[in-house]
Amino acid sequence: MLVVRSLSQRDLPLQEEEVAAVVRLRLDDIEALYKDPAIPAEEWAGGERYPVSVCLADFVPEEDGYLLWAARAARTILAGERSEAFF
């Protein structure tokens, strides 16, 4: 989900049976996941915020580049551009 506004934990009620937590990252952080073994992030869980360290394997096992593709697509959209490769 691409969110282009300020967001608080109250804006994201989680269905605890399906979602354990939400991790907040910047687009630059997503790209860093492919270069660094771990990056700092913020986790929202149980109504609290926690600083955490995350790595690529924390998101999608056997990841195939989807997160990087999504970050680049978001950056293209935010720049006001449109690429058919993303739609």
Beta strands, then each sheet from edge to edge (+ up, - down):
strand 1: 22-24
strand 2: 39-45
strand 3: 48-54
sheet 1: 1+ 2- 3+
end
